[in-house]
Amino acid sequence: MQFSYYFDEAKRLIHVKKSGTVTVDEDMAMIKAILADPKFRKGMSSISDLTDANYDWGLPDVDRFREFVYSIADAAGSCKWALVTNGGITQAAARMFIVLYDIHSDKIKIKMFSNKFDAVKWVTKTGDD
């Protein structure tokens, strides 16, 4: 997996871009790196562009990642994560993750989008919806 991220500190927003095949361990390591970055502030929302990424994850992978995200929810704070996908296996894995995660937590709001415009609109809108 290749990834990059940058902080828009004025908007309290993290922009993430991933490409290639993504493993659970790589995704967890990337999130840990973002949380450890000195620019990170608790409660920052994020937009993850997954349009060039391949998440060929089965249910055990998705559930392991869900447990990890649940474990870092307090450190992340109350925020929104927008996932931008263009279909295929990545969208299926993201949808499975969102369903499983939403059952167990409401600290991090997660929603999937087919374009960045709608993702930015949702992430920057105040309120839960």
WOQUI-V18503 format. One line per field, one symbol per residue. ss: DSSP state (H for helix, E for strand, C for the rest). psi: psi as a letter, one per 30 degrees, with the letter a starting at -180 (. if undefined). burial: b if it has 16 or more other ideal C-beta (glycine too) atoms within 10 Angstrom, else e. Layout:
BEGIN
ss->???
psi->???
burial->???
END
This chain:
BEGIN
ss->CEEEEEEECCCCEEEEEEEEECCHHHHHHHHHHHHHCCCCCCCCEEEEEEEEEECCCCHHHHHHHHHHHHHHHHHHCCEEEEEECCCHHHHHHHHHHHHHHHHHCCCEEEEEECCHHHHHHHHHCCCCC
psi->kkllllkieeghkkkkkklakkleeeeeeeeeeeffkffkkkgklljjjgfgljiikleeeeeeeeeeeefgeeeeljakjkkjlhaaeeeeeeeeeeeeefeflgejkkkklfleeeeeeeefkklf.
burial->bebebebeeeeebbbbbbeeebebeebbebbeebeeeeebeeebbbbbbbbebbbebeeebbbebbebbeeebeebeebbbbbbbeeeebbebbebbbebbeeeeeebbbbbbeeeeebbebbeeeeee
END
